[in-house]
Amino acid sequence: MVSLRCKMMVKDELKKLGLKYVFVDLGTIEILEDLTPEQRRLLKINLLKSGLELLDDKRSILIERIKNIITEMIHYSDELPRVNYSEYISEKLNLDYTYLSNLFSEVKGTTIQQYIIINKIEKVKELLLYDELNLTEISYKLHYSSVAHLSNQFKKITGVSPSFYKQLKRKRQANLENM
């Protein structure tokens, strides 16, 4: 679950099944009672219809928790943590980072660091489109060592520079407005 809408969909499905929950958060649900096999099956089916899935195995759940921490950290918090991301993730999950990193790489086929970079670039794209911050401010906000570092990473991931990306989006927007 990565959005408020997803959380609302999950809450609705729980209510339909008459399940009382303590909380529904990004990737986690705490339910007051144990699910019967039939309730679990129905919940799984109904969530799939909404494009969501119920994770049963512990490795998948841990991977989702890592992804949710990264998503929350980059997309939903005003300030990125000042500590290393590895320390931050490790502290949040109360698990050794080497273990988390190895598990993530094994299951996802990419490193946690690469996943963080991809998410940061998505955040850069979003901030560029809002047009409220310049590249220097975005670089500072996302803890890049320099604008050049951000630009190089952006181009490596997207294939275009941040300024070219911004121009493309403006042209597309102008074309849509002229239709």
N, C-alpha and C positions, 0 to 999 in steps of 0.2 A: 504494500500500500504506500503510495507516495503522495497522496493529496487528500484534502478535506473531503472531496467527492467520494473517493474510495472508502474513507472511513464511514461516511454516511451510508454508502451502499452496504457495507458489512453490518452496520448497526440495524439497517432495515431487514436484512436477511436473518439476523439473530432474533429480532422481534417477531418475524413471521413464524419462526420455529418455536417461539415461546421461551427462548433462552435468555436468562438474566445475566448481564455482564457487569463487571466492575469497571473496566475501561477498554476502549478500543483505541490503539495508537498505531503509529506507522509500523506495520508488520507484526503487531502483537495484539492478542485478544486475551483478556482474563475473564473467564466465565465462572459463575458461582457454583454450578454443579457439573458433574461429569456428563459428557455427551454419550448418549446411547449410540450403538453402531448405526442405527437408522438416522438419527439426527446428524451424525457426522457425514453420512453418505449424502443426505439432502443438502446440508450446508455446502459440501464440496461441489455438488452439481450446480446449485444456485449461484455460487461464487464464480464458477467457470462460465456460466451464462453471461455474467457481468464482466468477464475478462480478468477475473482474479482467481488465485488458486490457494487452496488450503494446503499448507506444507506439513507433512507428517514426520519426515526423517530429520534427525537432529542436525546433520551437516547442512542440509538445505535451509533449515531455520536459522542457523548461525550465519550462513552466507547472506541471507536476507537481512539479518540484523546488522551486519557489517555494511551492506549497501544502504540501508536506511540511515545509519549513523552518518555516513558520508553525504547522502542526499540532504539530510537535515542540516548538517554542518555547513554545506556549501550553499544550498538553495533557500533555506528557511531561517537562518540565523543572521542577525545584523553584523556580527563580528566573527570572523574565523578564529579558532583558538590560537593562542600565541605559542603553545607547546607544539612539538612535532606531531604530525598527524598520527604517526605510529603510537606515540604515547597516549594521545587522546583516545584513539580507538581501543587500545589495550585497557585503559582505565575504565572506559565506558562499559566494556564487556567483562572486565575483571579476568582477563585471560592473557597469556603470553602472546606478544605480537608475532613472534616467529611462527608459532603454531597457527595463528589466524592467517598470516601471510601465506604459509605453505598450503593450508586448506583452501583458501580463496583461489590461489593460482591453480591448484589441482582441479578444482571444480569448475571454475570460470574460464580457465585458459588464458588469463591475463593477471597481472599483478594488481594489488590494492593501489599501488602508486599510479599505475596507468589508469585505473578506474577513477581515481581522484582527479587526475589531469583532464580526463574526458569530461567529468562533471564540472570542473572549473571552466573549461572552454565553453560548455553550454551556458554557464552563468555569464561569461564574458559576452556571448552572443546576445543573451537577454538584456544585459546592461547596455550594450551598444544600440539595441533597438529602442530602448527607452529614451536614449539620447539625453539623459540627465547628467551623466558623468563623462568626462573625457578619458582618454586611454591612460593617462597618468594616474587619475583618481581610481580607475578600475584596477590598475596594476597594484596600487597601494592597498585598496580594499580587499583584494584577493591574495595579498602577501607575496606578490612576485618581487623578485630582487630588483627588477628594472622593467621599463616598458619594452625594451629590446627582448628581454627574456619572454615576456608575455607574447609579444608579436611573433617570435620564433616558434613558440609552442603552439600558438593559434594556427600559424601557417602549416606547421607539421601535421596537425590534426585535421584541419579543414581544407587545406590546399590553397587557401587565399589569405591575404593579409587582413587584419582587422578593418583597416580603412576601406579596402576593396569590398569586403563583406558588407560593410555599412552602406556603401554606394549601391551595391546590388539590391539590398533591401529597400532603399529609398526609391530606386527605379521601379521595382515591382509594386511598391505602394502607390507611386505616382500613376503607373499604368492601370492599376485597379480603380483609382479615383477617376481616371479619365474615361472609364468604360460606361 
